[in-house]
Amino acid sequence: MASELTEGSGIRRSIRGRSAWTTTLFCGALLLGAWAFTPAVGYAQVTSATAVDAKAPAVPERSIDDLGLVGAAVTQPSFGDTVLGVDSPMRRTMFRLGTAFRVMVIPRLSLNLLDEPAPSGQQVYIGHRPTFISGVNPVFTWDLRQLGLREAQFNAGVGWRYTTWKPAGPNTLAMTSLYLYKGWGSRRVEMKVGYVGNDLEFVGLQVGGSTSTGAQGVYAVLPNEVGMSYFPFTAPAANLRLRAWKYGYLKTGAQRSLDPGGGASTVDRNPTGFRFRLEGNGLLAINEVGYQRPSTSAAPYTWVRAGYMRNSTRYLNRATGVLESGNACAYILADYQVRMPTVASPARGLFLGATAMTVPSEFNPYDRYYEVRLYQRGPFASRPTDVVSLVASYRNHSAYFTDALVAQGRSVWRNAPSLTGTYTLHPARGNYLSLSLGYVRGAAITPRVKAPLVFTANWSLYL
């Protein structure tokens, strides 16, 4: 619902990119190394040895959901919860080869219900005029069974994004993922190397931890301000997660920063997403520690995580007027299941969550974000997979940015409290429809426009 500043938060730099072959060769070398040190695994095949020895333990058949999103901070609907399901001829044939193909389509429409649409060319936030945003994300995965690898996956994806309001974009068609995933010890150690969208790997910005319910809050993008990759902008990265104890984990990542100038500059300098290195874009180091316990009949869902990311890229320091490194983001989030109606369906119930994030005010227009959320999974016994949520948030705007705008004679909002209610309906397999109403006082930093009540319809379609 908030707009981007028309003046960039960084300075564009000249392009000096390496070919995508650099990453391809790197991933290939890593793949060969993993293959050399990983024993082969069967796929429910009866060998001559098992035929002779009836007492040998059976090798379990691999699930098709091993070809879904793995090793991430959030989940996607299973292949059984897609329009095509798991029994279509294409999906069965591909699975026999250890491969899968799926497509996610996410159209979204937003409009303000309190006032007439803003005149053309005067829109300053999503919904100020009826705003349409759509994303399409085809993804191919291969579980590398032919190479004898266990707990492994190759992932390649493309993203198309279109919007009727340019600051909510930019419109682009680019590669969004190209990485190798490898796990060891029943995924107690997990690694991803390649081009990764880290918005799904760290923090956990989705209500209930699922991509089907949309992002929490109104504008919780502080990690993106400091260079973390997000759809449809990918970047080379290496992530490692260690499950140190039963439910605890440590996760660290090293990612080439996105462009300090924002999404438009990122597309201008790297339109296909393949460039491995961009001059001036440094290293974003991300570290996160968390405790994540699933809902069971014996214990409620609990997820607490805290992290810190620091960027070596030089951003424009609004306090000094020079380019400096040191942009960073610290965050802490917690979600807890406070009520479980029945132990027969432990995932249903009432959940309470909170978020706090901070970034340096001198580098970023949005410098603080706080949120409290209350959400119910399965609000009705007849609707066990629907989700209803109420999110209250507060976003603070950097005084360095707002003071500079005031000095130019422009009106500003210094902060933006908001309240958003959403109902996510799961009407059919592979379909999620989220309907929300959001009231925000300070939808844009500048100009100081009236507080809107924005209605948003977001359809998540999984093929």
N, C-alpha and C positions, 0 to 999 in steps of 0.2 A: 504493500500500500504506500510505501514511502518512495520518494523519487531519488534519483541520483543528482548530485550537483552538476551543473552544466560545465563548470570549470573542473578540469581533471585534478585528481589528487596526486598525480605524479607527472613526470615528463617523459614523452616518447623518446625512444632511443633507436639508433640505427640497427638494422638486422644483421646478425652474423650467426647463422644456424649451421649445425651439423646435420648431415643426412640422417634419415631414419634408419639407414643401414647400421649405424653405430649401435642403436638399441637392439635391432634385430639380431646382430651378431652377439651382443652381450647376453640377450635372453637365450640364444641358442647355446652358448657356452655354459650358461647356468643349467639349462635343461640337460645337457650331456653329463655335467657333473652330478646332478641329482640322480640321473639314470644309472650312473656307474656305482653309486653307493646305496641304491635302493633295491631290495629284493623284489623279484617279480611276484605278482599276485594274480590269482585266478578269478574268473567271473562266472561262478556256478557251472564250471565245465567239469565233466567227469573224465579224469585222466585214467590211464591204465593202472597207476598206483592206487587210486581211490577205489577203482573197480575191484582190485584184489583184496585190499584191506578195508573191510566194511566198517571197522572201528575208527577209521581216520575221521577227524572232525570235518564236517562239510564247510566249504568256503561260502560264506553268505553272498547272495547276489547283490551287486551294487545298486543303490537306489538312483532313479533318474534325478532326484533332487540334489545329488552330488554335482550335477551339472548346472545348478542354479547359482545364485550369489553366495559365496562362501568366504569366511575369514573377514567379514565386514562387521561394522558396529550395528547395523540394522538388517532386517530381513525383507525379502520379497515374498509374495504369494508363491506357494508351491506350484509345480507343474500341474498338479491335479486341480488347482484353482486358476486355470487359464481357459480361454475360450476353446482352444483345441484339445485341452485335456492331455492325458497320457496315452490314450489308445488310438489316436489318429494314425493312419498308415505312415505319414511322413515322420512323426515323432518316434514310432516304433522302429522304423528303418534306421533313422539316425542314431537312436540309442544303441542298436546292435553294433554300430561302428564307434560307440563311445562319444558321440557328438550330440549337440542339441542346438536348436535355433528358436529364439523367442523375440517378440517385439512388444515394447511398451509404448502406448500412445496416451498422452496426457494433455487434452485440450482444457482450457480454463477461460472463463468469462467473468469479468468484474465490472460493476457499475455502482455509482453513488445513488442512493435512494432519496437523499434529502434535498438535492438541488438539481437544476437543469444541467446537462452536460456542459463542460467548459468549451468555449469556442475553439475551433481548430487552431492548433499552434500554441495554445495556452495551457495545455495539460501539464500538471506537475506531479501527479501521483497515479498509481495504477487504480483505475476506476473513476478518475476525474472526468474522463470521457469513457464510454463503454470500451473496455480494453480486452482484446482477445490475445491469449498466449497459448501456443501449442508446442509440444515436444514429441518427437518420435525417436525411439532408441532401439534399433535392431541389434541383437547380441548373439554371437556365435560362441559356443563353448565346446571344448574337447577335453575329455578326462585322461587322455594320454595312456589309456590301457594298452594300446599296441606297443608302447615303449616299456611296458612292465612297471610303470610308476604307480605307487599307491598315494592316495590323498593328494592328487595333483590335478591341475586344471590350466588349460590355456583359454584365455578370454579375449575376444576381439569385438568391439562395438563401434557403431557410428551414431552420431546424434544430429538431428535436425531441429532447429528452434526457430519459431516465427512469432513475431508480435506486431500488433498494430501501433504500438508506441515505442519508438526507438530506444529511449533510456531504459526500458525494461528488457531490452535485447542484449546484444545485437542479434539480428537474424543471421543464422550461420548453418552450414553443413560441414561437419568435421569428424575426424576420428575422436572417440570419447574413451576408449579403453583398448589396450593392447599389452597384456601382462601375463606372466606365469605365476601361478599360485602353487605352493608346495606346503604340505603339512607333515608333521612327524608325531608319532606317539598318540594316535587318535586325536590329532589336532591340538595337542598340548603345546606344540610349537608350530607357528604358522608364518609363512613368508609370502609377500607379493613383490614382484620386481617387474617394472615396465612402465607403461603409461596408465596412471591410476587416477580416478576421481576420488579424492580424499574426503569429500563431504559425506560419503557413505562409510568411510573407514574410521573416522574419529568423531568425537563429541556426542553424536547421537541426537540429531535435530528433528527426529520424526516422533509424533505422538504415539506412544506405545511401542516404539522401536520398529515400526514397519513403514515401508515406502508407500503403502496403500492409503495411509491416513494423512499424508501431507506433512508439511513442515510445521513445527511448533511456532507459536507466536506470530507476530506481524512482520518483523524485519530483523530476525536474529542472524545477521550476516557478518558479525564482527570477525570470525575466523577467515571469511573470504576477503575482507579488507586487508588483511595482512598477508595475502598471497596463497591461501590454501586452494587447491583445485576443486572445481565443482562443475556439475553438468551445465552446459556442454563443453566446458573448458578443462581439458586434461593436461597432465604434465608428467614428465619422468619422475619416478619415485621408487623407493625401496622401503617397504614396511615389514616390521617384525613384531609378532605378538607372542608373549610367553604367558601361559597359564600357570602362575607360580604356585597356587594352591587351588582348592576345589572350585571355588567360585571367583577367585581373584585373578587379575591379569595385569600385565605390564605391556604396553604397546609403544613402539617408537617408529618414527618415520623420517626419511630424508627425501625432500621433494624439491625439484627446481621450482622456484617461485613463479606464480603468474605475474603478468605485467602490472607494475604499480599504477598505470594509467587506467585500469579497469577493463571491463569486458570488451569495449570497442577497440581499445588499443591492443588487447590480446589477439583479437581476430585480425586486425590490420597487420600485425607483425608475424602471426602464425596462423594463417587462414585454414590450413588443413589439419592443424594439431600435431603434425609429425615432427616439427623441428625439435631436436633434442636440446640444443643450447641456444639461448638468446642473450646477446650481449647486454650486460647490466642486470639481468635477472639472476639473483644469487640463490643461496640455499635456504630453504625453510625447514628447520628442525622441529619435529613435533614429538612430544612425550606425554603419555597418558597412563594413569593408574586407575584401576576400577575394580569394583566388586559387583558381579552380575549373577543373580540366582533366579532361575526360572520359577514360574508358578507351579506348585505341586500340591497334592492333597494335604501334605504335611507342613508346607511353608509357603508364605506369600511371596510374590514377585518383589525383588529388590535390585535396583541398579543405581550405584553411586559411582561417578567418575569425575576425575579432576585432571586437568592438563595444562600444558604451557607450550606455546610455539613461538619461535623467534626467527626472524628473517634477516639475512645478511644483505639483502637488496637495499639500495639507497633510495629512500623516499624523500619527498620534499618536506622539510621540517618547517612548519608554519611559524614557529617561534623564532628561528634563526634565519630563515629564508634560504638555506642551503640544503643540498642533498646529503642525507646521512643514513647510515644503517641503524638498526636497533628497533625496528617495528616488531611488535610482539602482541600476543593475546594470551591471557590467563582465563581459565573457565572452570566452573564446577557445576555439575548437574546431579540431580537425585530424583528417582522415581520409586514409589513404594505402593504396594497393594494394601489398601486399608480395609477392604471388605471382600470376602469371597462367598457368594450366595450358596454355592454347593461345591463340595469336594469332588463331585463327579465331573465338574467342568472347572478346574482350577484357574484356567486362563481368563474366565469371566470375572467381573467384579469392578470395584471402584478403586481408582488409583489417584495418588496425589504426587505432584512433581514440582520442582523449582529449578531455576537457572540463574546464574550470575556470571557475567562476562565483562572483561575490561581490556581496553587497548590504549596505547599512548594517545593523548589528546592532540599532540602537536603533529601527528602523522595522519590521523583519520577523522573524517567528518562525524562519524558515529562512534562515541568513545565508551559508553556504558550500556549494558543491557541487563535487565532483570525481568524475571517471569515467574508466575505461579500458575500452575495448571491443575485442573481437576477433570478426569475423564473416566468414562465407564465403558468397559468392553462388554458387549452383550447386554444392552440396557433392558431388553425384553427377552423372556424365555424363548419366544418364537423367533427372535432375531439375535442369535448367539454371536454372530460375527460383525454386527454393526458396532460403531463406536460413536459416542457423543462426548464432546469436550467443551470446556470453558477455560479460556486462557486470558489472564490479565498480565499485561507487560508494561514496561517503562523503558524507553530508549532516550538516552541523553545525547545532545548534540555538542560537539566540541566548541568551546569558547573561542579558540583560535580561528575557526572557520566562521562562526556566527558574528564575531566582532569585526572581522574583515568585511563581511557582507553589509553589516550595519554602517561601517565607514564609507561604503559605496552608496549609501542611501537606500538600501534594500531592506524590506521587512523580513523577519525571521521568526521561526519557532525555536526555542532553546531546548525543548524536550518534547517527547511524544508518548503520553500515557494512552493505553488502549485496552479494549475489552472485546474479545472475539468468541462467539459461540459457533460450534460446528457440529453437524450431524453427518456421519459417513455411513451411507447405506450400501449394503452388499447385496444387490438385487439378483445377481446371477453369477455363475462361475466366471471368474476373470474380470468382473465389472465392479468398480467402486465409485460411487457418486458422493462427493462431499459438498454440502450446502452450508454456507457460513454467512454470518452477519458480523461485521467488525466496525466498532466505533473508535476513532482515533483522533485525539486532539493534537494536531501537529503532524499531519500526514506527509508534509514536505518541509525541508529546512527553510526553503525560500521559494516563493513568497509566502506570507502568512495568510493562508486561505482558511475558509470556514471548515470546522470539523465535519467529516463525512460519516455516513453510515453506509459502508460498502457491502454489497451483496456479491458473493463469489460462488460460482458453480464450477467445481473441478471434477472432471471425469478421468479416472485412472482405468485404462483398458489394458489387460494383459493377454496377449495372443499365444 
